[in-house]
Amino acid sequence: MTKLKNEQKYTKIITGGLMYYYFNKGVENLNINIDIKPDYIVINAGGRVKLSSSDLSKLEILKNPMRLPEFENYYDVLIDYNDSSNEISNIDGLSSIIDASEVDYDGEFLSIKLRRNF
């Protein structure tokens, strides 16, 4: 599999994880933008959601991503979108496959920016 094809696969996993999280939080008007650069991909997601302080604290894991390249083949398994009772595990999984992130919430609008280096 070429490098770009492999990164496209992970871009799909990341966007799917973001959509899953936002939908479980009752998003209104979700926007996702993917910016492909020569050496990295940036995924921006934003939408209107109501989050509790507990939700916000759980999102903190995205602020300190811990990508482990030696586990690339296991990332698909880490993020299980079929288990609706454990949506936060998807966020945990996302933090394992990204290199940088920004999370902002103004009380109504949640913005998540994730970067994955090639």
Backbone atoms as SQL, in Angstrom:
CREATE TABLE atoms (id INTEGER PRIMARY KEY, chain TEXT, resi INTEGER, resn TEXT, atom TEXT, x REAL, y REAL, z REAL);
INSERT INTO atoms VALUES
  (1, 'A', 1, 'MET', 'N', 0.851, -1.173, 0.000),
  (2, 'A', 1, 'MET', 'CA', 0.000, 0.000, 0.000),
  (3, 'A', 1, 'MET', 'C', 0.899, 1.239, 0.000),
  (4, 'A', 2, 'THR', 'N', 0.626, 2.181, -0.904),
  (5, 'A', 2, 'THR', 'CA', 1.439, 3.387, -0.954),
  (6, 'A', 2, 'THR', 'C', 1.215, 4.229, 0.295),
  (7, 'A', 3, 'LYS', 'N', 2.169, 5.097, 0.561),
  (8, 'A', 3, 'LYS', 'CA', 2.103, 5.955, 1.755),
  (9, 'A', 3, 'LYS', 'C', 0.825, 6.796, 1.762),
  (10, 'A', 4, 'LEU', 'N', 0.485, 7.414, 0.625),
  (11, 'A', 4, 'LEU', 'CA', -0.714, 8.252, 0.571),
  (12, 'A', 4, 'LEU', 'C', -1.977, 7.426, 0.772),
  (13, 'A', 5, 'LYS', 'N', -2.045, 6.250, 0.172),
  (14, 'A', 5, 'LYS', 'CA', -3.214, 5.378, 0.362),
  (15, 'A', 5, 'LYS', 'C', -3.358, 4.996, 1.828),
  (16, 'A', 6, 'ASN', 'N', -2.245, 4.695, 2.471),
  (17, 'A', 6, 'ASN', 'CA', -2.265, 4.351, 3.886),
  (18, 'A', 6, 'ASN', 'C', -2.773, 5.535, 4.712),
  (19, 'A', 7, 'GLU', 'N', -2.312, 6.738, 4.401),
  (20, 'A', 7, 'GLU', 'CA', -2.751, 7.927, 5.137),
  (21, 'A', 7, 'GLU', 'C', -4.219, 8.243, 4.854),
  (22, 'A', 8, 'GLN', 'N', -4.681, 7.949, 3.652),
  (23, 'A', 8, 'GLN', 'CA', -6.107, 8.127, 3.355),
  (24, 'A', 8, 'GLN', 'C', -6.944, 7.209, 4.233),
  (25, 'A', 9, 'LYS', 'N', -6.457, 6.011, 4.459),
  (26, 'A', 9, 'LYS', 'CA', -7.159, 5.070, 5.335),
  (27, 'A', 9, 'LYS', 'C', -7.286, 5.652, 6.736),
  (28, 'A', 10, 'TYR', 'N', -6.204, 6.207, 7.261),
  (29, 'A', 10, 'TYR', 'CA', -6.257, 6.777, 8.609),
  (30, 'A', 10, 'TYR', 'C', -7.071, 8.064, 8.657),
  (31, 'A', 11, 'THR', 'N', -7.089, 8.805, 7.557),
  (32, 'A', 11, 'THR', 'CA', -7.945, 9.991, 7.494),
  (33, 'A', 11, 'THR', 'C', -9.408, 9.581, 7.605),
  (34, 'A', 12, 'LYS', 'N', -9.786, 8.494, 6.950),
  (35, 'A', 12, 'LYS', 'CA', -11.159, 7.981, 7.060),
  (36, 'A', 12, 'LYS', 'C', -11.465, 7.545, 8.489),
  (37, 'A', 13, 'ILE', 'N', -10.518, 6.891, 9.137),
  (38, 'A', 13, 'ILE', 'CA', -10.712, 6.450, 10.522),
  (39, 'A', 13, 'ILE', 'C', -10.894, 7.661, 11.438),
  (40, 'A', 14, 'ILE', 'N', -10.061, 8.676, 11.253),
  (41, 'A', 14, 'ILE', 'CA', -10.138, 9.871, 12.096),
  (42, 'A', 14, 'ILE', 'C', -11.448, 10.614, 11.873),
  (43, 'A', 15, 'THR', 'N', -11.820, 10.840, 10.612),
  (44, 'A', 15, 'THR', 'CA', -13.073, 11.563, 10.355),
  (45, 'A', 15, 'THR', 'C', -14.269, 10.758, 10.844),
  (46, 'A', 16, 'GLY', 'N', -14.226, 9.441, 10.682),
  (47, 'A', 16, 'GLY', 'CA', -15.304, 8.594, 11.199),
  (48, 'A', 16, 'GLY', 'C', -15.420, 8.694, 12.708),
  (49, 'A', 17, 'GLY', 'N', -14.281, 8.707, 13.392),
  (50, 'A', 17, 'GLY', 'CA', -14.284, 8.838, 14.848),
  (51, 'A', 17, 'GLY', 'C', -14.837, 10.178, 15.297),
  (52, 'A', 18, 'LEU', 'N', -14.465, 11.235, 14.584),
  (53, 'A', 18, 'LEU', 'CA', -14.994, 12.560, 14.912),
  (54, 'A', 18, 'LEU', 'C', -16.503, 12.626, 14.689),
  (55, 'A', 19, 'MET', 'N', -16.961, 12.115, 13.554),
  (56, 'A', 19, 'MET', 'CA', -18.401, 12.113, 13.271),
  (57, 'A', 19, 'MET', 'C', -19.148, 11.330, 14.336),
  (58, 'A', 20, 'TYR', 'N', -18.636, 10.186, 14.692),
  (59, 'A', 20, 'TYR', 'CA', -19.261, 9.349, 15.717),
  (60, 'A', 20, 'TYR', 'C', -19.395, 10.119, 17.024),
  (61, 'A', 21, 'TYR', 'N', -18.329, 10.793, 17.429),
  (62, 'A', 21, 'TYR', 'CA', -18.351, 11.552, 18.680),
  (63, 'A', 21, 'TYR', 'C', -19.378, 12.684, 18.615),
  (64, 'A', 22, 'TYR', 'N', -19.312, 13.479, 17.567),
  (65, 'A', 22, 'TYR', 'CA', -20.242, 14.606, 17.427),
  (66, 'A', 22, 'TYR', 'C', -21.696, 14.127, 17.371),
  (67, 'A', 23, 'PHE', 'N', -21.972, 13.079, 16.600),
  (68, 'A', 23, 'PHE', 'CA', -23.350, 12.579, 16.507),
  (69, 'A', 23, 'PHE', 'C', -23.854, 12.100, 17.858),
  (70, 'A', 24, 'ASN', 'N', -23.006, 11.440, 18.639),
  (71, 'A', 24, 'ASN', 'CA', -23.408, 10.976, 19.964),
  (72, 'A', 24, 'ASN', 'C', -23.654, 12.121, 20.930),
  (73, 'A', 25, 'LYS', 'N', -23.125, 13.278, 20.628),
  (74, 'A', 25, 'LYS', 'CA', -23.345, 14.454, 21.475),
  (75, 'A', 25, 'LYS', 'C', -24.480, 15.332, 20.944),
  (76, 'A', 26, 'GLY', 'N', -25.201, 14.856, 19.934),
  (77, 'A', 26, 'GLY', 'CA', -26.360, 15.589, 19.417),
  (78, 'A', 26, 'GLY', 'C', -25.995, 16.813, 18.602),
  (79, 'A', 27, 'VAL', 'N', -24.987, 16.689, 17.774),
  (80, 'A', 27, 'VAL', 'CA', -24.488, 17.813, 16.985),
  (81, 'A', 27, 'VAL', 'C', -25.570, 18.425, 16.095),
  (82, 'A', 28, 'GLU', 'N', -25.461, 19.732, 15.934),
  (83, 'A', 28, 'GLU', 'CA', -26.238, 20.460, 14.941),
  (84, 'A', 28, 'GLU', 'C', -25.226, 21.083, 13.982),
  (85, 'A', 29, 'ASN', 'N', -25.433, 20.891, 12.701),
  (86, 'A', 29, 'ASN', 'CA', -24.615, 21.551, 11.686),
  (87, 'A', 29, 'ASN', 'C', -23.125, 21.225, 11.808),
  (88, 'A', 30, 'LEU', 'N', -22.765, 19.978, 11.623),
  (89, 'A', 30, 'LEU', 'CA', -21.369, 19.538, 11.683),
  (90, 'A', 30, 'LEU', 'C', -20.653, 19.849, 10.372),
  (91, 'A', 31, 'ASN', 'N', -19.469, 20.437, 10.501),
  (92, 'A', 31, 'ASN', 'CA', -18.607, 20.699, 9.353),
  (93, 'A', 31, 'ASN', 'C', -17.279, 19.993, 9.573),
  (94, 'A', 32, 'ILE', 'N', -16.806, 19.299, 8.529),
  (95, 'A', 32, 'ILE', 'CA', -15.490, 18.664, 8.582),
  (96, 'A', 32, 'ILE', 'C', -14.723, 19.079, 7.335),
  (97, 'A', 33, 'ASN', 'N', -13.495, 19.535, 7.542),
  (98, 'A', 33, 'ASN', 'CA', -12.636, 19.957, 6.449),
  (99, 'A', 33, 'ASN', 'C', -11.329, 19.171, 6.536),
  (100, 'A', 34, 'ILE', 'N', -10.879, 18.660, 5.403),
  (101, 'A', 34, 'ILE', 'CA', -9.624, 17.910, 5.349),
  (102, 'A', 34, 'ILE', 'C', -8.659, 18.671, 4.449),
  (103, 'A', 35, 'ASP', 'N', -7.497, 19.003, 4.989),
  (104, 'A', 35, 'ASP', 'CA', -6.473, 19.738, 4.254),
  (105, 'A', 35, 'ASP', 'C', -5.262, 18.818, 4.086),
  (106, 'A', 36, 'ILE', 'N', -4.985, 18.417, 2.856),
  (107, 'A', 36, 'ILE', 'CA', -3.891, 17.483, 2.571),
  (108, 'A', 36, 'ILE', 'C', -2.660, 18.271, 2.130),
  (109, 'A', 37, 'LYS', 'N', -1.597, 18.116, 2.899),
  (110, 'A', 37, 'LYS', 'CA', -0.317, 18.760, 2.604),
  (111, 'A', 37, 'LYS', 'C', 0.679, 17.673, 2.187),
  (112, 'A', 38, 'PRO', 'N', 1.843, 18.060, 1.667),
  (113, 'A', 38, 'PRO', 'CA', 2.812, 17.041, 1.245),
  (114, 'A', 38, 'PRO', 'C', 3.276, 16.099, 2.357),
  (115, 'A', 39, 'ASP', 'N', 3.348, 16.597, 3.594),
  (116, 'A', 39, 'ASP', 'CA', 3.891, 15.785, 4.682),
  (117, 'A', 39, 'ASP', 'C', 2.919, 15.501, 5.814),
  (118, 'A', 40, 'TYR', 'N', 1.691, 15.995, 5.716),
  (119, 'A', 40, 'TYR', 'CA', 0.724, 15.792, 6.795),
  (120, 'A', 40, 'TYR', 'C', -0.695, 16.077, 6.320),
  (121, 'A', 41, 'ILE', 'N', -1.637, 15.660, 7.131),
  (122, 'A', 41, 'ILE', 'CA', -3.057, 15.937, 6.888),
  (123, 'A', 41, 'ILE', 'C', -3.609, 16.635, 8.119),
  (124, 'A', 42, 'VAL', 'N', -4.411, 17.683, 7.890),
  (125, 'A', 42, 'VAL', 'CA', -5.092, 18.377, 8.980),
  (126, 'A', 42, 'VAL', 'C', -6.588, 18.183, 8.790),
  (127, 'A', 43, 'ILE', 'N', -7.248, 17.758, 9.851),
  (128, 'A', 43, 'ILE', 'CA', -8.695, 17.558, 9.827),
  (129, 'A', 43, 'ILE', 'C', -9.305, 18.518, 10.839),
  (130, 'A', 44, 'ASN', 'N', -10.175, 19.399, 10.347),
  (131, 'A', 44, 'ASN', 'CA', -10.890, 20.346, 11.196),
  (132, 'A', 44, 'ASN', 'C', -12.343, 19.922, 11.271),
  (133, 'A', 45, 'ALA', 'N', -12.871, 19.832, 12.484),
  (134, 'A', 45, 'ALA', 'CA', -14.287, 19.515, 12.678),
  (135, 'A', 45, 'ALA', 'C', -14.879, 20.560, 13.604),
  (136, 'A', 46, 'GLY', 'N', -16.120, 20.920, 13.335),
  (137, 'A', 46, 'GLY', 'CA', -16.787, 21.885, 14.199),
  (138, 'A', 46, 'GLY', 'C', -18.287, 21.735, 14.110),
  (139, 'A', 47, 'GLY', 'N', -18.934, 21.905, 15.245),
  (140, 'A', 47, 'GLY', 'CA', -20.385, 21.823, 15.266),
  (141, 'A', 47, 'GLY', 'C', -20.942, 22.289, 16.596),
  (142, 'A', 48, 'ARG', 'N', -22.229, 22.596, 16.581),
  (143, 'A', 48, 'ARG', 'CA', -22.921, 23.028, 17.795),
  (144, 'A', 48, 'ARG', 'C', -23.325, 21.808, 18.610),
  (145, 'A', 49, 'VAL', 'N', -22.806, 21.747, 19.832),
  (146, 'A', 49, 'VAL', 'CA', -23.131, 20.660, 20.755),
  (147, 'A', 49, 'VAL', 'C', -23.203, 21.219, 22.171),
  (148, 'A', 50, 'LYS', 'N', -23.914, 20.521, 23.013),
  (149, 'A', 50, 'LYS', 'CA', -23.944, 20.849, 24.440),
  (150, 'A', 50, 'LYS', 'C', -23.076, 19.819, 25.150),
  (151, 'A', 51, 'LEU', 'N', -22.014, 20.284, 25.779),
  (152, 'A', 51, 'LEU', 'CA', -21.100, 19.392, 26.482),
  (153, 'A', 51, 'LEU', 'C', -21.107, 19.702, 27.973),
  (154, 'A', 52, 'SER', 'N', -21.001, 18.666, 28.745),
  (155, 'A', 52, 'SER', 'CA', -20.887, 18.823, 30.198),
  (156, 'A', 52, 'SER', 'C', -19.418, 19.044, 30.557),
  (157, 'A', 53, 'SER', 'N', -19.174, 19.417, 31.791),
  (158, 'A', 53, 'SER', 'CA', -17.781, 19.565, 32.232),
  (159, 'A', 53, 'SER', 'C', -17.060, 18.218, 32.173),
  (160, 'A', 54, 'SER', 'N', -17.801, 17.136, 32.390),
  (161, 'A', 54, 'SER', 'CA', -17.227, 15.793, 32.282),
  (162, 'A', 54, 'SER', 'C', -16.809, 15.497, 30.840),
  (163, 'A', 55, 'ASP', 'N', -17.672, 15.869, 29.881),
  (164, 'A', 55, 'ASP', 'CA', -17.334, 15.690, 28.463),
  (165, 'A', 55, 'ASP', 'C', -16.050, 16.440, 28.127),
  (166, 'A', 56, 'LEU', 'N', -15.955, 17.670, 28.602),
  (167, 'A', 56, 'LEU', 'CA', -14.778, 18.493, 28.310),
  (168, 'A', 56, 'LEU', 'C', -13.510, 17.907, 28.902),
  (169, 'A', 57, 'SER', 'N', -13.611, 17.394, 30.110),
  (170, 'A', 57, 'SER', 'CA', -12.415, 16.806, 30.721),
  (171, 'A', 57, 'SER', 'C', -11.977, 15.554, 29.968),
  (172, 'A', 58, 'LYS', 'N', -12.929, 14.803, 29.423),
  (173, 'A', 58, 'LYS', 'CA', -12.579, 13.603, 28.657),
  (174, 'A', 58, 'LYS', 'C', -11.923, 13.956, 27.324),
  (175, 'A', 59, 'LEU', 'N', -12.236, 15.139, 26.797),
  (176, 'A', 59, 'LEU', 'CA', -11.609, 15.575, 25.545),
  (177, 'A', 59, 'LEU', 'C', -10.154, 16.002, 25.747),
  (178, 'A', 60, 'GLU', 'N', -9.748, 16.178, 26.978),
  (179, 'A', 60, 'GLU', 'CA', -8.371, 16.585, 27.279),
  (180, 'A', 60, 'GLU', 'C', -7.344, 15.615, 26.697),
  (181, 'A', 61, 'ILE', 'N', -7.734, 14.353, 26.551),
  (182, 'A', 61, 'ILE', 'CA', -6.791, 13.359, 26.019),
  (183, 'A', 61, 'ILE', 'C', -6.314, 13.737, 24.619),
  (184, 'A', 62, 'LEU', 'N', -7.148, 14.465, 23.864),
  (185, 'A', 62, 'LEU', 'CA', -6.740, 14.877, 22.524),
  (186, 'A', 62, 'LEU', 'C', -5.659, 15.949, 22.558),
  (187, 'A', 63, 'LYS', 'N', -5.573, 16.676, 23.658),
  (188, 'A', 63, 'LYS', 'CA', -4.606, 17.776, 23.733),
  (189, 'A', 63, 'LYS', 'C', -3.170, 17.292, 23.888),
  (190, 'A', 64, 'ASN', 'N', -2.999, 16.054, 24.262),
  (191, 'A', 64, 'ASN', 'CA', -1.661, 15.470, 24.406),
  (192, 'A', 64, 'ASN', 'C', -1.603, 14.132, 23.679),
  (193, 'A', 65, 'PRO', 'N', -1.671, 14.169, 22.341),
  (194, 'A', 65, 'PRO', 'CA', -1.682, 12.898, 21.606),
  (195, 'A', 65, 'PRO', 'C', -0.401, 12.107, 21.830),
  (196, 'A', 66, 'MET', 'N', -0.562, 10.800, 21.824),
  (197, 'A', 66, 'MET', 'CA', 0.582, 9.908, 22.027),
  (198, 'A', 66, 'MET', 'C', 0.614, 8.886, 20.900),
  (199, 'A', 67, 'ARG', 'N', 0.969, 9.347, 19.718),
  (200, 'A', 67, 'ARG', 'CA', 1.023, 8.455, 18.562),
  (201, 'A', 67, 'ARG', 'C', 2.143, 7.442, 18.739),
  (202, 'A', 68, 'LEU', 'N', 1.810, 6.198, 18.466),
  (203, 'A', 68, 'LEU', 'CA', 2.770, 5.100, 18.590),
  (204, 'A', 68, 'LEU', 'C', 2.901, 4.403, 17.241),
  (205, 'A', 69, 'PRO', 'N', 3.820, 4.861, 16.393),
  (206, 'A', 69, 'PRO', 'CA', 3.944, 4.307, 15.043),
  (207, 'A', 69, 'PRO', 'C', 4.142, 2.799, 14.998),
  (208, 'A', 70, 'GLU', 'N', 4.750, 2.229, 16.031),
  (209, 'A', 70, 'GLU', 'CA', 4.983, 0.781, 16.009),
  (210, 'A', 70, 'GLU', 'C', 3.685, -0.015, 16.099),
  (211, 'A', 71, 'PHE', 'N', 2.568, 0.654, 16.416),
  (212, 'A', 71, 'PHE', 'CA', 1.281, -0.025, 16.514),
  (213, 'A', 71, 'PHE', 'C', 0.327, 0.337, 15.382),
  (214, 'A', 72, 'GLU', 'N', 0.862, 0.808, 14.259),
  (215, 'A', 72, 'GLU', 'CA', 0.018, 1.233, 13.139),
  (216, 'A', 72, 'GLU', 'C', -1.038, 0.197, 12.766),
  (217, 'A', 73, 'ASN', 'N', -0.685, -1.064, 12.750),
  (218, 'A', 73, 'ASN', 'CA', -1.625, -2.106, 12.329),
  (219, 'A', 73, 'ASN', 'C', -2.737, -2.344, 13.328),
  (220, 'A', 74, 'TYR', 'N', -2.595, -1.843, 14.534),
  (221, 'A', 74, 'TYR', 'CA', -3.605, -2.076, 15.564),
  (222, 'A', 74, 'TYR', 'C', -4.603, -0.934, 15.705),
  (223, 'A', 75, 'TYR', 'N', -4.393, 0.182, 15.034),
  (224, 'A', 75, 'TYR', 'CA', -5.260, 1.342, 15.214),
  (225, 'A', 75, 'TYR', 'C', -6.700, 1.078, 14.804),
  (226, 'A', 76, 'ASP', 'N', -6.896, 0.282, 13.774),
  (227, 'A', 76, 'ASP', 'CA', -8.260, -0.022, 13.337),
  (228, 'A', 76, 'ASP', 'C', -9.053, -0.669, 14.461),
  (229, 'A', 77, 'VAL', 'N', -8.392, -1.494, 15.242),
  (230, 'A', 77, 'VAL', 'CA', -9.053, -2.209, 16.330),
  (231, 'A', 77, 'VAL', 'C', -9.279, -1.296, 17.534),
  (232, 'A', 78, 'LEU', 'N', -8.395, -0.329, 17.732),
  (233, 'A', 78, 'LEU', 'CA', -8.514, 0.561, 18.886),
  (234, 'A', 78, 'LEU', 'C', -9.800, 1.378, 18.861),
  (235, 'A', 79, 'ILE', 'N', -10.251, 1.727, 17.668),
  (236, 'A', 79, 'ILE', 'CA', -11.424, 2.584, 17.541),
  (237, 'A', 79, 'ILE', 'C', -12.594, 1.734, 17.076),
  (238, 'A', 80, 'ASP', 'N', -13.475, 1.400, 17.990),
  (239, 'A', 80, 'ASP', 'CA', -14.619, 0.540, 17.685),
  (240, 'A', 80, 'ASP', 'C', -15.878, 1.387, 17.641),
  (241, 'A', 81, 'TYR', 'N', -16.373, 1.682, 16.441),
  (242, 'A', 81, 'TYR', 'CA', -17.537, 2.552, 16.283),
  (243, 'A', 81, 'TYR', 'C', -18.847, 1.831, 16.538),
  (244, 'A', 82, 'ASN', 'N', -18.826, 0.537, 16.724),
  (245, 'A', 82, 'ASN', 'CA', -20.061, -0.217, 16.921),
  (246, 'A', 82, 'ASN', 'C', -20.528, -0.235, 18.364),
  (247, 'A', 83, 'ASP', 'N', -19.703, 0.172, 19.294),
  (248, 'A', 83, 'ASP', 'CA', -20.050, 0.138, 20.712),
  (249, 'A', 83, 'ASP', 'C', -20.521, 1.515, 21.148),
  (250, 'A', 84, 'SER', 'N', -21.807, 1.786, 21.012),
  (251, 'A', 84, 'SER', 'CA', -22.345, 3.108, 21.308),
  (252, 'A', 84, 'SER', 'C', -22.284, 3.448, 22.783),
  (253, 'A', 85, 'SER', 'N', -22.078, 2.475, 23.647),
  (254, 'A', 85, 'SER', 'CA', -22.024, 2.750, 25.078),
  (255, 'A', 85, 'SER', 'C', -20.669, 3.292, 25.508),
  (256, 'A', 86, 'ASN', 'N', -19.712, 3.317, 24.603),
  (257, 'A', 86, 'ASN', 'CA', -18.366, 3.704, 24.999),
  (258, 'A', 86, 'ASN', 'C', -17.751, 4.664, 23.991),
  (259, 'A', 87, 'GLU', 'N', -18.460, 5.766, 23.681),
  (260, 'A', 87, 'GLU', 'CA', -17.968, 6.659, 22.646),
  (261, 'A', 87, 'GLU', 'C', -16.652, 7.317, 23.010),
  (262, 'A', 88, 'ILE', 'N', -16.372, 7.488, 24.280),
  (263, 'A', 88, 'ILE', 'CA', -15.136, 8.151, 24.650),
  (264, 'A', 88, 'ILE', 'C', -13.921, 7.300, 24.300),
  (265, 'A', 89, 'SER', 'N', -14.082, 5.977, 24.195),
  (266, 'A', 89, 'SER', 'CA', -12.958, 5.139, 23.781),
  (267, 'A', 89, 'SER', 'C', -12.523, 5.495, 22.368),
  (268, 'A', 90, 'ASN', 'N', -13.439, 6.006, 21.559),
  (269, 'A', 90, 'ASN', 'CA', -13.075, 6.453, 20.223),
  (270, 'A', 90, 'ASN', 'C', -12.133, 7.644, 20.294),
  (271, 'A', 91, 'ILE', 'N', -12.388, 8.541, 21.241),
  (272, 'A', 91, 'ILE', 'CA', -11.505, 9.682, 21.436),
  (273, 'A', 91, 'ILE', 'C', -10.143, 9.190, 21.921),
  (274, 'A', 92, 'ASP', 'N', -10.134, 8.237, 22.823),
  (275, 'A', 92, 'ASP', 'CA', -8.869, 7.650, 23.275),
  (276, 'A', 92, 'ASP', 'C', -8.101, 7.080, 22.085),
  (277, 'A', 93, 'GLY', 'N', -8.795, 6.362, 21.220),
  (278, 'A', 93, 'GLY', 'CA', -8.163, 5.774, 20.046),
  (279, 'A', 93, 'GLY', 'C', -7.637, 6.827, 19.095),
  (280, 'A', 94, 'LEU', 'N', -8.416, 7.898, 18.908),
  (281, 'A', 94, 'LEU', 'CA', -7.961, 8.970, 18.025),
  (282, 'A', 94, 'LEU', 'C', -6.668, 9.592, 18.530),
  (283, 'A', 95, 'SER', 'N', -6.546, 9.732, 19.833),
  (284, 'A', 95, 'SER', 'CA', -5.325, 10.330, 20.381),
  (285, 'A', 95, 'SER', 'C', -4.100, 9.466, 20.101),
  (286, 'A', 96, 'SER', 'N', -4.316, 8.208, 19.763),
  (287, 'A', 96, 'SER', 'CA', -3.213, 7.288, 19.466),
  (288, 'A', 96, 'SER', 'C', -2.764, 7.331, 18.013),
  (289, 'A', 97, 'ILE', 'N', -3.541, 7.995, 17.150),
  (290, 'A', 97, 'ILE', 'CA', -3.182, 7.998, 15.730),
  (291, 'A', 97, 'ILE', 'C', -2.969, 9.399, 15.168),
  (292, 'A', 98, 'ILE', 'N', -2.877, 10.398, 16.041),
  (293, 'A', 98, 'ILE', 'CA', -2.623, 11.765, 15.594),
  (294, 'A', 98, 'ILE', 'C', -1.323, 12.269, 16.211),
  (295, 'A', 99, 'ASP', 'N', -0.806, 13.349, 15.624),
  (296, 'A', 99, 'ASP', 'CA', 0.447, 13.928, 16.108),
  (297, 'A', 99, 'ASP', 'C', 0.259, 15.255, 16.832),
  (298, 'A', 100, 'ALA', 'N', -0.818, 15.963, 16.551),
  (299, 'A', 100, 'ALA', 'CA', -1.070, 17.252, 17.203),
  (300, 'A', 100, 'ALA', 'C', -2.565, 17.536, 17.156),
  (301, 'A', 101, 'SER', 'N', -3.006, 18.402, 18.072),
  (302, 'A', 101, 'SER', 'CA', -4.432, 18.727, 18.103),
  (303, 'A', 101, 'SER', 'C', -4.690, 20.053, 18.796),
  (304, 'A', 102, 'GLU', 'N', -5.864, 20.595, 18.519),
  (305, 'A', 102, 'GLU', 'CA', -6.396, 21.762, 19.214),
  (306, 'A', 102, 'GLU', 'C', -7.869, 21.483, 19.460),
  (307, 'A', 103, 'VAL', 'N', -8.333, 21.764, 20.672),
  (308, 'A', 103, 'VAL', 'CA', -9.739, 21.588, 21.023),
  (309, 'A', 103, 'VAL', 'C', -10.217, 22.885, 21.657),
  (310, 'A', 104, 'ASP', 'N', -11.296, 23.448, 21.117),
  (311, 'A', 104, 'ASP', 'CA', -11.881, 24.672, 21.662),
  (312, 'A', 104, 'ASP', 'C', -13.384, 24.489, 21.801),
  (313, 'A', 105, 'TYR', 'N', -13.922, 24.996, 22.899),
  (314, 'A', 105, 'TYR', 'CA', -15.371, 24.942, 23.140),
  (315, 'A', 105, 'TYR', 'C', -15.785, 26.253, 23.797),
  (316, 'A', 106, 'ASP', 'N', -16.751, 26.938, 23.194),
  (317, 'A', 106, 'ASP', 'CA', -17.187, 28.231, 23.718),
  (318, 'A', 106, 'ASP', 'C', -18.523, 28.160, 24.456),
  (319, 'A', 107, 'GLY', 'N', -18.952, 26.953, 24.775),
  (320, 'A', 107, 'GLY', 'CA', -20.236, 26.774, 25.441),
  (321, 'A', 107, 'GLY', 'C', -21.340, 26.346, 24.490),
  (322, 'A', 108, 'GLU', 'N', -21.109, 26.532, 23.194),
  (323, 'A', 108, 'GLU', 'CA', -22.075, 26.123, 22.173),
  (324, 'A', 108, 'GLU', 'C', -21.423, 25.400, 21.001),
  (325, 'A', 109, 'PHE', 'N', -20.245, 25.843, 20.619),
  (326, 'A', 109, 'PHE', 'CA', -19.587, 25.334, 19.413),
  (327, 'A', 109, 'PHE', 'C', -18.294, 24.618, 19.797),
  (328, 'A', 110, 'LEU', 'N', -18.193, 23.348, 19.394),
  (329, 'A', 110, 'LEU', 'CA', -16.988, 22.553, 19.640),
  (330, 'A', 110, 'LEU', 'C', -16.172, 22.490, 18.357),
  (331, 'A', 111, 'SER', 'N', -14.921, 22.909, 18.454),
  (332, 'A', 111, 'SER', 'CA', -13.994, 22.873, 17.333),
  (333, 'A', 111, 'SER', 'C', -12.836, 21.944, 17.688),
  (334, 'A', 112, 'ILE', 'N', -12.580, 20.977, 16.809),
  (335, 'A', 112, 'ILE', 'CA', -11.469, 20.045, 17.004),
  (336, 'A', 112, 'ILE', 'C', -10.613, 20.060, 15.740),
  (337, 'A', 113, 'LYS', 'N', -9.325, 20.308, 15.916),
  (338, 'A', 113, 'LYS', 'CA', -8.367, 20.302, 14.808),
  (339, 'A', 113, 'LYS', 'C', -7.330, 19.228, 15.107),
  (340, 'A', 114, 'LEU', 'N', -7.192, 18.269, 14.198),
  (341, 'A', 114, 'LEU', 'CA', -6.259, 17.160, 14.382),
  (342, 'A', 114, 'LEU', 'C', -5.270, 17.117, 13.226),
  (343, 'A', 115, 'ARG', 'N', -4.022, 16.817, 13.540),
  (344, 'A', 115, 'ARG', 'CA', -2.976, 16.720, 12.517),
  (345, 'A', 115, 'ARG', 'C', -2.322, 15.350, 12.610),
  (346, 'A', 116, 'ARG', 'N', -2.125, 14.755, 11.444),
  (347, 'A', 116, 'ARG', 'CA', -1.415, 13.476, 11.354),
  (348, 'A', 116, 'ARG', 'C', -0.283, 13.642, 10.350),
  (349, 'A', 117, 'ASN', 'N', 0.941, 13.441, 10.811),
  (350, 'A', 117, 'ASN', 'CA', 2.113, 13.540, 9.943),
  (351, 'A', 117, 'ASN', 'C', 2.294, 12.242, 9.164),
  (352, 'A', 118, 'PHE', 'N', 2.850, 12.376, 7.967),
  (353, 'A', 118, 'PHE', 'CA', 3.133, 11.192, 7.150),
  (354, 'A', 118, 'PHE', 'C', 4.432, 10.571, 7.604);
